[in-house]
Amino acid sequence: MYIPRLNVMEDRQEIAAFMQRFSFATIIHSIDNVPVATHLPFHISFRDDKLLLTAHFARANDQWQCLERSRSLVIFSEPHAYISPTNYEKRLEVPTWNYISVHAYGQARIISEADAVMALLENSIHDYEPSYMQQWQELPPDFKLKLLNGIVAFEIEVDDLQAKQKLSQNKTLQEQRNIIENLSANTDSTALLTAEYMRKRLEQNTD
């Protein structure tokens, strides 16, 4: 990913927090020189200071067969917003787009142990709907086993993490404040989230 120095993110904890918040990501491989992608929810964790991504494919999705044969790229990309040149102090400006994106590269390992696959599914429940855990625990064992047989679980150890936040850092403080104000007045949720991240970054850098 092309990342100008002004836009690079380097804090691993901050990057991991972003990935956890926007955990529905895109995993990409190459099959016979053709890019293939699947959209999956990921669980993000650390083990011995290693950043790990876990998820599962439907077994019917042939992309899972790439997991241990090639490196994986997982893209986390949200939020984003159109930025109008009306926010700037000069007329000699053009529209642009603000966004945050993380590219995580690594080698995947298929998880085949039933207990480990079950733990992966339960991590997803804890991530997205903890209140469902009681109902999940009451489901019949044969029903759960059928679920396990229909998926391929995997873990990626991230060895290359590229993170970019393009949030108008090259603009004046007043222009950044103008953008935040305009995005905050928008009804679009991604615009509101972009304003939130811009505001947080501005506060951190002006304290």
Secondary structure by P-SEA (a helix, b strand, c coil): cccccccccccaaaaaaaaaaacbbbbbbbcccbbbbbbbbbbbbccccbbbbbbccccccccccccccbbbbbbbbcbbbbbbccccccccccccccbbbbbbbbbbbbbccaaaaaaaaaaaaaaccccaaaaaaaccaaaaaaaaaacccccccccbbbbbbcccccccaaaaaaaaaaaaacccaaaaaaaaaaaaaaaaaac
